[in-house]
Amino acid sequence: MPQPELSSDVLEALRAIDTPTICNALEVVAPDRRATGFTVEPLVCAFPQLPPIVGFARTATIRAAAPAGVDPAQMRAQRLAYYEYVASGPQPGISVIQDLDGANKGFGAFWGEVNSNIHKGLGCLGVVTDGSVRDLDDIAEGFQLLAGRVGPSHAHVHLVDHGTTVRVCGMVVASGDLIHADRHGAVVIPLDVAAEVPAAAAMLGQREAVILEACRRPDFSFEALRQAMADADEIH
């Protein structure tokens, strides 16, 4: 996993922005990303009150509808290899896990009290998965869950692979990608434009402020809107 050249100041600035605004800013700094790189299917956000999370992807694939078909020692070794991978590379991390069970997706939960605490301890801020989650009352404090569903059982859940490119709710993620997520969903921020995103978001906020201010005036009208939109376009 390559070490990205991204300062802590940039990460802090990105954490102060919600995910829809990140998507808006990417339309400015990376126009080719307008229709790609973000989740496009509904996700359950377990803790919508939490602030956005920004971190580097730790990817994996899972299944749960049928047994893994390998002996317990092999499963344990695979799980430990995955945890070693989670602990390595740039920090903080965000786990991005694709459920491969097709029509049975979400049959068993990989995420609950134990895995949330393990991942938090290894430097992860949360997970984005199209699988299921459980133990919501016992999740590690401050750990965010964005999932396809909530369910009661882990069934036969097991890892299939890790460190590969995955697709979660339409978002394609490679290991080490920079992920931004909140209660709205998640988006991949290309590392080569990440430092430009906060300024672009601020500029768009200034444009919107001009229009919103006009809308809130007692004398607001279509002509006032026309002028406000023209004034907003002058902000670069």
C-alpha positions, 0 to 999 in steps of 0.5 A: 500500500503506497504512502500518500503524501497528504498532510494532517492539515488537509485531512483535518480540513476535509473532516470539516466538510460534509460528503455532499459538499465534497462531491460538489467540490470534486466536480470543480477540481476533477470534473471527470468524477461528477458521475463516478466514485461515490455510493449510489445505493442506500446505506444504513448509517448507524450513528448519523450524529457522528462527524464525517470520517476521512481515511485510507481504505482497507479493503476486503471481501466476505461471505456469510450464507455458507460455511467457508469450507476450510479448517479453523486454523486456516480461517484464523490465519486468514483473519490475522493476516487481514488484521495485520493488513488493517494495522499497516499502511497510512493512518487513519484507515476506513474499512471498505468491505464488499459482501459477495453473497449476491441475493443473500448479501447481508445474510451474516454480519462481519461487524459488531462489538468485537470487530468494531473495537478491534478495528478502532484499536488498529487505527480505523475510523469506521466501515463502509460495507454493503453487508450487514452490521449488528450489536449497535448498542455495543459498537466501539465509541465513535466508530461509524458504520455505513452498511447495507442493512442491520441484522441479528446474526453473523451466520457463517461470515468469513473473509474471502480476500483482502487488499483488493479492489472492491465495489460497494454500493456502486463505489469502486475502491482500491486499497489505500484510496482516500475515503470520505464518508458521513450519513449521506454515503461515501466518496473516493477523493483522488489523492492528486486533487485532495489538497484542492478540495477544501478551497473548492468547497469554500468557494462553492459555499460562498456562491451558495451564500449569495443565493441563499441570502437573496432567498431569505429577504422579504422582497425576494423575487424572480428578478432578485434570484436572477441577479443573485445567480449572476453575482454568484457566478462571479465568485471564483 
